[in-house]
């Protein structure tokens, strides 16, 4: 069975790619950054959690190592490293929301 060809601009991968591209341009305001997790990976992880309909950040992080989920996170959302639930909560809580408005 052959898969239908995706439209270049009107598809989920194109939309996620565009969001990733814009999230790479966000100014990282984190001070004393001790983590190797990029702001773009954090933004895309939050988006992936929402799009994949996980009920909590913790459940998203726990399932992110499963083969099928890990594949989607890498290929569809272009995520290299998934942050921990605490890290993602802290980042989203203390990052000004106006920073994210440029992405959407």
trRosetta pair geometry for C-beta under 8 A, 3 or more apart (Angstrom, degrees):
i j d omega theta_ij theta_ji phi_ij phi_ji
6 11 4.2 38 -176 -94 115 159
6 13 6.6 43 151 34 166 118
6 14 7.6 179 147 -23 122 106
7 10 4.3 1 91 54 133 90
7 11 5.5 165 59 -39 71 99
7 14 7.7 -62 99 -8 71 148
8 11 7.5 -151 125 8 4 113
8 14 6.4 103 154 -92 42 141
9 14 5.4 178 -141 165 25 158
10 14 6.9 9 6 55 11 144
11 14 4.7 93 57 8 81 104
11 15 7.0 -150 92 -5 41 87
12 15 5.7 -57 -146 39 33 110
12 16 6.1 28 159 -15 68 108
12 51 8.0 124 -157 -162 122 141
12 76 7.0 -6 124 -160 110 112
13 16 5.8 -56 -141 42 30 108
13 17 6.0 35 157 -23 64 109
13 76 6.0 -104 -99 -137 82 69
14 17 5.6 -54 -146 36 28 114
14 18 6.4 30 154 -20 63 105
15 18 5.8 -54 -151 34 30 111
15 19 6.5 29 152 -16 64 105
16 19 5.6 -52 -146 38 34 111
16 20 6.2 39 151 -22 65 105
16 44 7.4 78 -169 -138 96 102
16 47 7.2 156 -126 128 90 140
16 76 6.0 48 68 161 168 72
16 77 5.6 -97 -174 -108 136 52
16 78 7.1 156 138 7 106 98
17 20 5.5 -52 -147 36 31 114
17 21 6.3 36 152 -23 64 104
17 78 7.0 88 -105 -18 64 138
18 21 5.6 -48 -147 32 32 115
18 22 6.6 25 155 -12 63 105
19 22 5.9 -58 -149 41 32 106
19 23 6.1 31 153 -21 67 109
19 43 7.5 -152 156 135 100 116
19 44 7.2 136 113 -98 108 81
19 47 6.4 113 133 -98 153 169
19 103 5.8 57 -149 -179 78 106
19 104 7.8 15 -117 -79 103 62
20 23 5.7 -56 -141 37 29 110
20 24 6.6 37 155 -27 63 101
20 40 6.3 68 -157 -174 69 113
20 44 5.8 28 -97 -83 88 127
20 77 7.4 149 -71 -180 120 52
20 78 4.9 34 -119 60 160 135
21 24 6.0 -52 -159 24 28 114
21 25 7.4 21 147 -14 58 105
22 25 5.7 -58 -160 33 41 112
22 26 7.5 60 144 -42 65 88
22 102 6.4 -167 177 126 114 87
22 103 4.6 148 112 -121 125 67
23 26 5.5 -23 -159 -5 47 119
23 39 6.8 -155 170 118 91 85
23 40 4.2 125 119 -124 105 75
23 43 4.2 -157 -139 72 139 151
23 44 6.4 -171 63 -45 165 86
23 103 5.5 32 -71 -108 76 130
24 40 4.8 16 -79 -84 61 142
25 102 7.5 -107 93 129 110 135
26 39 5.5 -121 85 122 119 137
26 40 7.2 162 33 -72 109 72
26 43 7.1 125 8 -44 153 149
26 99 5.7 74 -155 175 113 101
26 100 7.7 8 -112 -87 140 47
26 102 6.9 160 -94 67 84 127
26 103 7.1 -22 -63 -55 118 108
27 99 7.1 -114 54 -132 80 111
28 33 7.2 13 152 -72 128 148
28 38 7.8 -96 -86 -162 136 66
28 39 4.7 -157 -99 -32 96 136
29 95 6.6 139 53 -129 114 79
29 96 7.2 34 31 12 162 99
29 99 7.1 -118 -3 -84 124 150
30 33 4.7 85 111 -83 116 99
30 39 7.4 -174 -5 -77 118 105
30 91 7.4 -35 -81 -120 124 89
30 95 7.8 -38 -62 -87 84 99
35 83 7.2 37 176 -117 155 102
35 87 6.5 91 -79 -145 161 140
36 81 6.6 77 99 15 92 169
37 41 5.2 -115 -170 79 81 130
37 42 6.0 92 141 -56 112 94
37 81 4.8 -124 -105 97 84 122
37 82 8.0 -32 -125 117 128 10
37 83 4.8 108 171 -79 168 94
37 87 6.9 84 48 145 152 147
38 41 4.6 101 57 4 83 99
38 42 7.0 -144 98 -3 48 85
38 80 7.4 58 17 43 113 119
38 81 7.7 119 13 45 76 105
39 42 5.5 -55 -151 37 35 114
39 43 6.3 37 151 -20 68 104
39 91 7.8 177 -126 -163 72 132
40 43 5.7 -52 -145 36 32 110
40 44 6.2 25 158 -13 65 110
41 44 5.8 -58 -142 44 29 107
41 45 6.1 36 155 -26 65 106
41 79 5.3 101 -144 -146 82 79
41 80 5.6 -77 -96 44 130 81
41 81 5.4 33 175 60 161 72
41 82 7.3 -135 167 -89 108 31
41 83 7.0 130 117 -30 103 92
42 45 5.6 -51 -145 31 29 113
42 46 6.7 30 154 -18 62 102
42 83 5.3 24 -105 -12 86 139
42 87 7.6 -112 -113 130 115 100
42 88 6.1 176 -151 -114 92 78
42 91 5.2 -70 -175 128 148 166
43 46 5.9 -55 -155 34 31 110
43 47 6.5 28 149 -15 64 108
43 100 7.2 171 -125 -116 114 98
43 103 6.7 -165 -173 -94 143 167
44 47 5.4 -52 -146 39 37 114
44 48 6.1 41 152 -23 68 104
44 77 4.8 140 172 170 111 102
44 78 6.4 -95 -147 70 164 76
44 79 5.0 -166 106 -78 124 95
45 48 5.6 -51 -143 36 31 112
45 49 6.3 37 154 -23 63 102
45 60 7.5 122 176 141 90 133
45 73 7.7 24 -106 -145 72 116
45 77 7.7 110 -79 147 39 144
45 79 5.8 100 -71 -125 77 142
45 82 5.3 130 -115 -137 128 73
45 83 5.9 -173 50 25 168 88
45 88 6.2 -108 104 -106 129 132
46 49 5.8 -50 -150 31 30 114
46 50 6.6 27 152 -15 61 106
46 88 6.4 165 -72 -167 89 117
46 92 6.4 124 -100 -80 143 128
47 50 5.8 -60 -154 39 32 110
47 51 6.0 23 155 -14 69 112
47 77 6.7 168 87 -136 107 118
48 51 5.7 -57 -136 44 30 106
48 52 5.7 14 167 -5 68 115
48 60 7.4 129 104 -162 92 125
48 72 7.5 141 -149 123 118 103
48 73 5.8 49 -150 -112 163 83
48 76 7.9 122 -112 94 105 105
48 77 4.5 -18 -76 -88 118 164
48 79 6.5 -55 -25 -30 151 143
49 52 6.4 -63 -135 47 19 98
49 54 4.9 -70 -159 44 75 119
49 57 6.3 -8 -140 -108 158 62
49 60 4.2 -25 -114 -105 102 159
50 53 7.5 21 171 -74 31 40
51 77 7.9 173 49 -82 140 119
52 60 7.3 121 74 -121 122 99
52 69 7.3 75 -158 -133 159 97
52 72 7.2 116 -88 116 128 148
54 57 7.6 102 110 -90 127 23
54 59 5.1 -177 -173 93 108 104
54 60 4.0 140 90 -72 170 89
54 63 7.0 -167 -109 40 127 133
55 59 5.9 35 56 36 79 151
56 59 4.6 93 60 8 88 101
56 60 6.9 -145 97 -6 48 86
56 85 7.6 16 146 -134 91 136
57 60 5.4 -55 -151 35 35 116
57 61 6.3 32 154 -17 69 105
57 85 4.0 130 119 -137 106 92
57 88 5.5 -166 -156 80 136 131
57 89 6.2 -168 47 -56 168 93
58 61 5.9 -55 -147 37 30 108
58 62 6.2 28 155 -18 65 109
58 85 4.4 -4 -80 -77 61 164
59 62 5.7 -53 -141 39 32 112
59 63 6.2 17 161 -8 65 112
60 63 6.3 -71 -148 45 23 99
60 64 6.3 42 153 -50 63 101
60 82 7.9 -151 136 -171 93 131
60 85 7.4 131 57 -91 92 95
61 64 5.6 -37 -147 3 31 122
61 82 6.2 168 -124 138 71 121
61 83 7.6 -71 -104 98 116 48
61 84 5.9 60 -142 -145 154 43
61 85 4.8 -115 -3 -47 143 86
61 88 7.7 -162 -64 4 119 134
62 65 7.8 -65 172 19 33 98
63 66 5.3 -26 -172 2 69 120
63 69 5.2 113 141 -29 90 172
64 69 5.7 -123 -125 126 33 125
64 70 6.4 91 166 -82 58 73
64 73 6.2 42 -152 -43 93 160
64 82 4.4 -53 167 27 162 175
65 69 7.6 26 47 74 20 115
65 70 6.1 22 -150 -63 25 121
66 69 4.5 67 67 20 97 110
66 70 6.3 -175 78 -13 41 92
67 70 5.9 -59 -140 38 21 111
67 71 6.3 25 159 -22 60 107
68 71 5.7 -52 -150 32 29 114
68 72 6.7 27 153 -15 62 105
69 72 5.8 -57 -153 38 33 109
69 73 6.2 33 152 -20 67 107
70 73 5.7 -53 -145 36 31 113
70 74 6.3 26 157 -14 64 109
71 74 6.0 -62 -150 40 27 107
71 75 6.0 -2 167 5 67 115
72 75 6.4 -67 -129 51 24 91
72 76 4.8 -17 -168 21 68 125
72 77 6.8 49 142 0 71 100
73 76 7.2 -29 -77 52 11 87
73 77 5.2 -41 -148 50 46 119
73 79 4.4 -55 171 51 93 121
73 82 6.5 -30 -171 -67 155 115
74 77 7.6 32 -2 56 9 76
74 78 7.2 34 -175 -114 35 26
74 79 6.4 -89 -82 59 40 68
74 80 7.8 71 -117 -94 79 37
75 78 7.6 -11 176 -69 10 54
79 82 6.1 52 151 -74 134 75
83 87 4.1 -120 176 93 113 123
83 88 4.6 143 92 -57 120 87
83 91 7.0 18 131 -2 172 141
84 87 4.5 93 53 7 82 105
84 88 6.9 -154 87 -5 41 87
85 88 5.9 -57 -145 40 28 108
85 89 6.2 31 155 -20 64 108
86 89 5.7 -55 -146 37 29 112
86 90 6.2 28 156 -17 64 108
87 90 5.8 -57 -149 38 28 111
87 91 6.2 28 154 -20 64 109
88 91 5.6 -52 -143 36 30 113
88 92 6.2 23 161 -13 65 108
89 92 6.2 -61 -145 41 25 104
89 93 6.0 23 158 -19 63 114
90 93 5.8 -61 -143 38 26 111
90 94 6.1 -11 171 10 64 115
91 94 6.8 -80 -140 50 19 86
91 95 5.7 13 170 -22 64 121
92 95 6.3 -52 -123 33 23 107
95 99 5.7 -81 164 48 100 142
95 100 7.4 89 120 -36 117 103
96 99 5.1 107 77 -14 82 100
97 100 5.7 -55 -162 36 53 108
97 101 6.7 66 143 -36 74 96
98 101 5.4 -38 -152 14 43 122
99 102 6.9 -51 179 15 36 107
100 103 5.4 -48 -167 27 58 115
100 104 6.8 25 149 3 82 101
101 104 6.4 -68 -146 52 38 89
